[in-house]
Amino acid sequence: MAAASEEPKIAGSSRGDLSPHTRARLRAALTGSIFAMSVLAYLGDHETSLGPAVLTVVGTGVVIFFGEAYAGLFSMALATVRSLPAEEIREELSACSTAAAPGVAAGLFLLVADLFGLGVQAAIDVALWLGVLTLVLCSAIEARDSHRSLPVRAGWVVVSVLVGVGIIALKARLH
C-alpha cells in the first residue's frame, strides 16, 4: 500500500526530481546567461575592442556570482539564529558559481573567436546565439524533470527562447 505522504506523479512518468542544489545551479546559470547576453547586446551596440569586451563580460559574470552569493548567504543567515554550517556555505557558493559561468564562457569564446580571425562584433553576435542555446538547454533540463504537464514544460522552454531572442532583437534595434 502506498504511503499517504507520497506526492502524486504524472501518469506514465518515471522522471526523478532534480535536487534543490541542481535547481539552484540551473537558476544561477539562467540568471548569469541573461546578464551575459545583456552585456553582449550592449557591447554589440558600441565599437569596442577585444580586451574591453572580454573584461566587461567576464567581469559581469564575476559580479553576478558575488551578488548571488551575497544574496543567498544573507538570506540564509537571516533565516536562522544559528551560525551557518561551513557545508551550507560551500553548497551555496557552489550553486552561485554557475552564475559566473556564462560570462566567463562568453569571454573565452570571444578570445577563441579572435584567434580564428572573427571580428569582435561578429563574435558578439555568435555569442548571443550561444546564449539563447544556453537558456534553452538549462530550461529543457529543468523542464524535463518537472512534474508539470508537457504543454507547460514546453511553454517554459519557449519562453526561454523568446527571452533570448528578445535580447538579440533589442541589440539589433539599438544598433
PyMOL commands that set and color helices and strands:
alter all, ss='L'
color gray80, all
select helices_A, chain A and resi 20-44+50-78+86-115+120-144+150-174
alter helices_A, ss='H'
color red, helices_A
deselect
rebuild
show_as cartoon
